Amino acid sequence: MTSTSTVPDLEPAGAALAAAVAATDPGRLDAPTPCADWSVRDLLAHIDDLVPAFTAAAAKDLGPSTDTDPATRRSVLRPGWAERLPREIGTLVGAWRDPDAWTGMTRAGGVDLPGDVAGVVALDELVLHGWDLARATGQDYRIDETSAGIVLGFTEQTAADPSPLFGPAVSVPDGAAAFTRALGLAGRDPEWQPPGESAAR
């Protein structure tokens, strides 16, 4: 999917997610999110698990964090998330700046993957969950066009899989922007907003 001379930079997506985490009001942890059946607390707990897992996947440091299927466990949000997670997201971004991270085989979520595929999955997680968190907590969210295009390609590919990674696709208007189309393919309603609030743009 990539070559080591043109590997994606996860920094813009990581920065957007880190900003959304840092600005999340702890009083909204029980609020709903665009992810069905997940509260903000559940979403943050999932992010709290995936960040070290994909950092380890970049380093080929295989172990419990890379071997566990997130569908088989209920994540628990650990204390200190507001200060710790932005730092750990920065560590993840740095790990995927190593060209070696994109080569060979690694593992994430208990699934063996080529390094370049795992890197794209990591980017997809940062982008989609950054939007999920920002939208759930009433924050503005912007993602760069390069990241949006990569995530669109990934969601297009997974939507055609017999065992889709995401929920049922949501229809979006013809001619919608790349990120809007990616959200729809990832089972998100781009117009979703918390009850009683205007959608963040």
Secondary structure by P-SEA (a helix, b strand, c coil): cccccccccaaaaaaaaaaaaaaccccccccccccccccaaaaaaaaaaaaaaaaaaaacccccccccccccbbbbbbccccccaaaaaaaaaaaaccccccccccccccccccaaaaaaaaaaaaaaaaaaaaaaabbbbbbcaaaaaaaaaaaaaaaaccccccccbbbbcccccaaaaaaaaaccccccccccccccc
